[in-house]
Amino acid sequence: MEEPDGRGPRDAARRWGGRREGLPVSFIRSYDTLRAMESEPFPQRNRTRGNRAALMSFALAVGASIALLALPTSTTETGCFPVVAGQVEGASPLPIETCHPGVTHRSLFQEQGWGVVAPLSVPILISGIALSLARTRFRRVAFITAASLLFGFFVLTGFSIGLFYLPSAIAMFLAALPEGKVAVAT
């Protein structure tokens, strides 16, 4: 398959001292991959799977924190006890108190106040810093470190709030996986 400018795999083999006919398939694949990379206007686009997974991890961390702050996490039920009958003669009557039985639901912010915002922002900061390093040469190290820290946060906070951040840790582990080789059809 010749390129329009006359620079096909066979010409390249001739220029580099290789055989003209019967080129090994690995050479043709390498050449086609190299040509595809040269024509790619943004070479960083090859990392979109990892970047999308890191973005998903950040979005899951933000969503979990907002859900824990705003949605009800505790329930309180109040009830009334009946008045005991049979008072002693001559004693003053028992005051009758009004009873308001019911169920109330409160969010984590209503229960704990502003002090809960700091622990809930830790996973957001971890995944946000890793996401900000997605276009640097420290990308993979940042994703692996962030995934480990998010998993550590999940383990330390256990079944209280940590379980909500497990999807974020899994997404960051997926972002840290090495990019696979893309097969180019010849």
GULUM-779326 format. One record per residue (C-alpha): residue number from 1; x, y, z. Coordinates in Angstrom, 2 decimals. Layout:
N
+-----+---------+---------+---------+
!   n !    east !   north !      up !
+-----+---------+---------+---------+
! NUM !       X !       Y !       Z !
...
+-----+---------+---------+---------+
END
This chain:
186
+-----+---------+---------+---------+
!   n !    east !   north !      up !
+-----+---------+---------+---------+
!   1 !    0.00 !    0.00 !    0.00 !
!   2 !    1.74 !    3.14 !   -1.22 !
!   3 !    1.17 !    6.52 !    0.32 !
!   4 !    0.24 !    9.41 !   -2.02 !
!   5 !    3.63 !   11.01 !   -1.46 !
!   6 !    5.51 !    7.80 !   -2.39 !
!   7 !    6.52 !    7.03 !    1.19 !
!   8 !    5.13 !    3.54 !    1.71 !
!   9 !    6.48 !    0.72 !    3.88 !
!  10 !    8.41 !   -0.76 !    0.97 !
!  11 !   10.16 !    2.57 !    0.26 !
!  12 !   11.04 !    2.86 !    3.93 !
!  13 !   12.51 !   -0.63 !    3.89 !
!  14 !   14.64 !    0.27 !    0.87 !
!  15 !   15.84 !    3.49 !    2.54 !
!  16 !   16.73 !    1.67 !    5.76 !
!  17 !   18.51 !   -1.16 !    3.98 !
!  18 !   15.78 !   -3.75 !    4.48 !
!  19 !   14.38 !   -6.24 !    1.98 !
!  20 !   12.03 !   -4.96 !   -0.68 !
!  21 !    9.73 !   -7.95 !   -0.86 !
!  22 !    8.40 !  -10.03 !    1.99 !
!  23 !    8.59 !   -7.41 !    4.69 !
!  24 !    7.90 !   -8.79 !    8.13 !
!  25 !    4.42 !   -7.98 !    9.38 !
!  26 !    5.78 !   -6.42 !   12.57 !
!  27 !    7.68 !   -3.83 !   10.51 !
!  28 !    4.59 !   -2.86 !    8.52 !
!  29 !    2.53 !   -2.54 !   11.71 !
!  30 !    5.23 !   -0.40 !   13.33 !
!  31 !    5.44 !    1.79 !   10.27 !
!  32 !    1.66 !    2.24 !   10.06 !
!  33 !    1.49 !    3.05 !   13.77 !
!  34 !    4.32 !    5.55 !   13.38 !
!  35 !    2.56 !    7.20 !   10.42 !
!  36 !   -0.70 !    7.37 !   12.39 !
!  37 !    1.10 !    9.03 !   15.29 !
!  38 !    2.76 !   11.55 !   12.97 !
!  39 !   -0.58 !   12.54 !   11.51 !
!  40 !   -2.23 !   12.78 !   14.95 !
!  41 !   -2.64 !   16.49 !   15.77 !
!  42 !   -2.87 !   15.85 !   19.53 !
!  43 !   -0.72 !   12.89 !   20.63 !
!  44 !   -2.10 !   13.12 !   24.17 !
!  45 !   -5.46 !   11.88 !   22.90 !
!  46 !   -4.15 !    8.31 !   23.07 !
!  47 !   -4.61 !    8.48 !   26.84 !
!  48 !   -8.31 !    9.30 !   26.84 !
!  49 !   -9.41 !    6.08 !   28.57 !
!  50 !   -7.26 !    6.77 !   31.62 !
!  51 !   -8.18 !   10.45 !   31.69 !
!  52 !  -11.88 !    9.64 !   31.46 !
!  53 !  -11.56 !    7.15 !   34.30 !
!  54 !   -9.76 !    9.77 !   36.42 !
!  55 !  -12.46 !   12.31 !   35.61 !
!  56 !  -15.09 !    9.72 !   36.57 !
!  57 !  -13.25 !    9.11 !   39.85 !
!  58 !  -13.29 !   12.83 !   40.61 !
!  59 !  -17.00 !   13.10 !   39.74 !
!  60 !  -17.82 !   10.08 !   41.93 !
!  61 !  -15.89 !   11.58 !   44.87 !
!  62 !  -17.69 !   14.94 !   44.49 !
!  63 !  -21.05 !   13.18 !   44.15 !
!  64 !  -20.46 !   11.02 !   47.23 !
!  65 !  -19.42 !   14.04 !   49.31 !
!  66 !  -22.43 !   16.09 !   48.25 !
!  67 !  -24.75 !   13.14 !   48.86 !
!  68 !  -23.32 !   12.57 !   52.33 !
!  69 !  -23.64 !   16.25 !   53.19 !
!  70 !  -27.15 !   16.82 !   51.87 !
!  71 !  -29.05 !   13.53 !   52.01 !
!  72 !  -30.42 !   12.14 !   55.27 !
!  73 !  -28.06 !    9.74 !   56.98 !
!  74 !  -29.68 !    9.36 !   60.40 !
!  75 !  -33.20 !    8.75 !   61.62 !
!  76 !  -34.65 !    9.59 !   65.03 !
!  77 !  -37.96 !    8.23 !   66.22 !
!  78 !  -39.77 !    9.82 !   69.17 !
!  79 !  -42.65 !    8.25 !   71.01 !
!  80 !  -44.91 !    8.88 !   73.99 !
!  81 !  -45.35 !    6.87 !   77.14 !
!  82 !  -48.83 !    6.52 !   78.60 !
!  83 !  -49.61 !    8.32 !   81.87 !
!  84 !  -49.61 !    6.01 !   84.88 !
!  85 !  -53.10 !    5.82 !   86.44 !
!  86 !  -53.79 !    5.55 !   90.16 !
!  87 !  -52.44 !    8.56 !   91.97 !
!  88 !  -52.17 !    8.80 !   95.74 !
!  89 !  -55.09 !   10.60 !   97.43 !
!  90 !  -54.39 !   14.16 !   98.32 !
!  91 !  -51.48 !   14.52 !   95.95 !
!  92 !  -51.48 !   17.09 !   93.25 !
!  93 !  -52.47 !   15.80 !   89.82 !
!  94 !  -49.72 !   14.90 !   87.40 !
!  95 !  -49.13 !   17.53 !   84.78 !
!  96 !  -50.25 !   16.43 !   81.37 !
!  97 !  -47.55 !   17.02 !   78.82 !
!  98 !  -48.30 !   17.15 !   75.19 !
!  99 !  -46.65 !   14.40 !   73.24 !
! 100 !  -45.41 !   14.75 !   69.67 !
! 101 !  -44.51 !   11.33 !   68.34 !
! 102 !  -42.79 !   11.21 !   64.99 !
! 103 !  -39.77 !   10.40 !   62.89 !
! 104 !  -37.10 !   12.90 !   61.86 !
! 105 !  -34.37 !   12.44 !   59.28 !
! 106 !  -31.17 !   14.47 !   59.49 !
! 107 !  -28.21 !   14.83 !   57.17 !
! 108 !  -24.60 !   14.35 !   58.21 !
! 109 !  -24.09 !   18.11 !   58.07 !
! 110 !  -27.06 !   18.70 !   60.40 !
! 111 !  -25.76 !   16.08 !   62.83 !
! 112 !  -22.05 !   16.97 !   62.88 !
! 113 !  -21.89 !   20.57 !   61.65 !
! 114 !  -19.00 !   22.12 !   59.72 !
! 115 !  -16.50 !   19.67 !   61.19 !
! 116 !  -17.60 !   16.96 !   58.77 !
! 117 !  -16.71 !   19.00 !   55.67 !
! 118 !  -12.95 !   18.46 !   56.11 !
! 119 !  -13.02 !   14.62 !   56.06 !
! 120 !  -15.46 !   14.64 !   53.15 !
! 121 !  -13.18 !   16.89 !   51.11 !
! 122 !  -10.14 !   14.60 !   51.38 !
! 123 !  -11.19 !   12.22 !   48.55 !
! 124 !  -12.12 !   15.20 !   46.38 !
! 125 !   -8.65 !   16.69 !   46.87 !
! 126 !   -6.90 !   13.38 !   46.21 !
! 127 !   -8.70 !   12.68 !   42.95 !
! 128 !   -8.61 !   16.34 !   41.92 !
! 129 !   -4.83 !   16.57 !   42.27 !
! 130 !   -4.40 !   13.35 !   40.29 !
! 131 !   -6.72 !   14.67 !   37.60 !
! 132 !   -4.75 !   17.92 !   37.39 !
! 133 !   -1.60 !   15.88 !   36.70 !
! 134 !   -3.26 !   13.87 !   33.90 !
! 135 !   -1.45 !   15.72 !   31.10 !
! 136 !    2.01 !   15.61 !   32.66 !
! 137 !    4.72 !   12.98 !   32.63 !
! 138 !    3.78 !   12.11 !   36.25 !
! 139 !    0.35 !   10.95 !   35.12 !
! 140 !    0.67 !    7.25 !   35.91 !
! 141 !    2.47 !    7.82 !   39.22 !
! 142 !   -0.21 !   10.32 !   40.24 !
! 143 !   -3.03 !    7.92 !   39.33 !
! 144 !   -1.43 !    5.00 !   41.19 !
! 145 !   -0.78 !    7.15 !   44.25 !
! 146 !   -4.30 !    8.59 !   44.19 !
! 147 !   -5.84 !    5.15 !   43.78 !
! 148 !   -3.84 !    3.84 !   46.74 !
! 149 !   -4.78 !    6.84 !   48.89 !
! 150 !   -8.47 !    6.54 !   47.98 !
! 151 !   -8.43 !    2.84 !   48.79 !
! 152 !   -6.67 !    3.65 !   52.10 !
! 153 !   -9.37 !    6.23 !   52.86 !
! 154 !  -11.99 !    3.58 !   52.13 !
! 155 !  -10.32 !    1.11 !   54.50 !
! 156 !   -9.75 !    3.65 !   57.30 !
! 157 !  -13.25 !    5.06 !   57.28 !
! 158 !  -14.75 !    1.62 !   56.83 !
! 159 !  -18.48 !    1.23 !   56.80 !
! 160 !  -19.31 !    4.74 !   57.95 !
! 161 !  -18.52 !    6.95 !   54.94 !
! 162 !  -15.73 !    4.98 !   53.26 !
! 163 !  -18.09 !    2.68 !   51.42 !
! 164 !  -19.41 !    5.65 !   49.45 !
! 165 !  -15.90 !    6.32 !   48.08 !
! 166 !  -15.15 !    2.76 !   46.90 !
! 167 !  -16.42 !    3.45 !   43.33 !
! 168 !  -14.11 !    6.46 !   43.15 !
! 169 !  -11.13 !    4.33 !   44.22 !
! 170 !  -12.00 !    1.65 !   41.64 !
! 171 !  -12.27 !    4.25 !   38.88 !
! 172 !   -8.87 !    5.67 !   39.84 !
! 173 !   -7.35 !    2.17 !   39.73 !
! 174 !   -8.77 !    1.81 !   36.22 !
! 175 !   -7.19 !    5.14 !   35.28 !
! 176 !   -3.83 !    3.91 !   36.58 !
! 177 !   -3.82 !    0.83 !   34.34 !
! 178 !   -1.31 !    1.02 !   31.49 !
! 179 !   -2.67 !    1.95 !   28.11 !
! 180 !   -3.07 !   -0.99 !   25.77 !
! 181 !   -1.49 !   -1.18 !   22.36 !
! 182 !   -3.88 !   -0.28 !   19.59 !
! 183 !   -3.75 !   -2.66 !   16.65 !
! 184 !   -3.67 !   -0.86 !   13.32 !
! 185 !   -5.28 !   -2.60 !   10.37 !
! 186 !   -3.05 !   -2.89 !    7.34 !
+-----+---------+---------+---------+
END
